[in-house]
Amino acid sequence: MAFPTKVALITGAARGIGKAATRAFLDEGWAVALLDIDADTLDATMEELGSQERTLRLHADISNPDQIKSAFAELEAKFGRLDALVNNAGIAIFKPILETTLEDWNRVLAVNLTGPFLMTQIAAPLLSKTRGAVVNIASISALRASTLRVAYGTSKAGIAHLTKQQAVELSELGIRVNAVAPGPVDTAMAKAVHTPAIRADYHDTVPLGRYGLESELADAIFFLCSERATYITGQILAVDGGFEATGIGLPTLRRGG
Ligand SMILES: NC(=O)c1ccc[n+]([C@@H]2O[C@H](COP(=O)([O-])OP(=O)(O)OC[C@H]3O[C@@H](n4cnc5c(N)ncnc54)[C@H](O)[C@@H]3O)[C@@H](O)[C@H]2O)c1
């Protein structure tokens, strides 16, 4: 018999935005399968959450088809249903174009773009039974180009378009697909790639004048998977403090010239 509550599968759930999203779904009474490549952090998070009956630990690399196949088999055995898939796991390698190796490029594309493609493909039959939803995590780097992120930005632009492809085609199965494009959020990933100077610049450039909170991203992700969003599909929702809206974002102009 299928599990009595709704079930979400969240990738990259061991920390950061994925962990905050996990908490949001659990708080709303859902069950959550937490999938992550980092076994130690996943174990710590599982212990912290403590909700054995409504959580499932899935240790897998989303770019590895065999590993995600066995993860899905575990999910199906425990819950027998899936109402939402959050393709959140991602990696960032920040380097100039001329220093980005083929290995860097291939790994970033494999995790950030191929992973969500594979995960959604394997999840679709279960999601179709519940008329469920997919949320892909893109980035402001999907919407606007910058330096030092040729692979990351391209992978995120790819996932933004993948979202539309999936939304159009999977609507036939009753599945909605949207994306959330976070602005800067103070997670371990951001700490690794944002220097103090980059942090100061973001504070200056983002109209709301600050980094986003993990919980603010989690709220948007949950909304798009919820009963409140049943006519929304194929959208890329920037949750970015207004960053995407700033066309001519010159600090001097914003201060009144
Ligand atoms: N933090 C930001 O400022 C920011 C901005 C825009 C977009 N994003 C995106 O949001 C998502 C979450 O970012 P975060 O800041 O929480 O990152 P994070 O690095 O803190 O967490 C990412 C999680 O994904 C896991 N992961 C990485 N590769 C994996 C793989 N191959 N298989 C399974 N799990 C894997 C990691 O182990 C980690 O637990 C990412 O897709 C990221 O690109 C983040």
The ligand as a Gaussian input file, in Angstrom:
#p B3LYP/6-31G(d) Opt

LIG

0 1
 N       24.201000      29.006000      -2.835000
 C       24.004000      29.820000      -3.869000
 O       24.340000      31.007000      -3.812000
 C       23.308000      29.311000      -5.100000
 C       22.969000      30.258000      -6.080000
 C       22.343000      29.813000      -7.248000
 C       22.064000      28.463000      -7.412000
 N       22.406000      27.561000      -6.444000
 C       22.084000      26.156000      -6.707000
 O       21.320000      25.633000      -5.635000
 C       21.578000      24.228000      -5.506000
 C       21.983000      23.921000      -4.071000
 O       23.120000      24.709000      -3.778000
 P       23.722000      24.876000      -2.306000
 O       24.286000      26.235000      -2.260000
 O       22.749000      24.407000      -1.293000
 O       24.966000      23.871000      -2.467000
 P       25.738000      22.947000      -1.410000
 O       27.054000      22.661000      -2.056000
 O       25.711000      23.540000      -0.055000
 O       24.824000      21.629000      -1.431000
 C       24.755000      20.825000      -2.574000
 C       24.525000      19.384000      -2.151000
 O       24.489000      18.582000      -3.346000
 C       25.260000      17.420000      -3.119000
 N       25.754000      16.897000      -4.395000
 C       26.738000      17.441000      -5.168000
 N       26.940000      16.658000      -6.238000
 C       26.074000      15.613000      -6.145000
 C       25.830000      14.478000      -6.949000
 N       26.536000      14.240000      -8.073000
 N       24.872000      13.603000      -6.565000
 C       24.162000      13.816000      -5.426000
 N       24.374000      14.868000      -4.621000
 C       25.312000      15.757000      -4.977000
 C       26.394000      17.865000      -2.204000
 O       26.993000      16.766000      -1.535000
 C       25.667000      18.838000      -1.277000
 O       25.129000      18.175000      -0.146000
 C       22.678000      23.907000      -6.533000
 O       22.092000      23.375000      -7.701000
 C       23.287000      25.260000      -6.817000
 O       23.891000      25.330000      -8.087000
 C       23.027000      27.965000      -5.295000

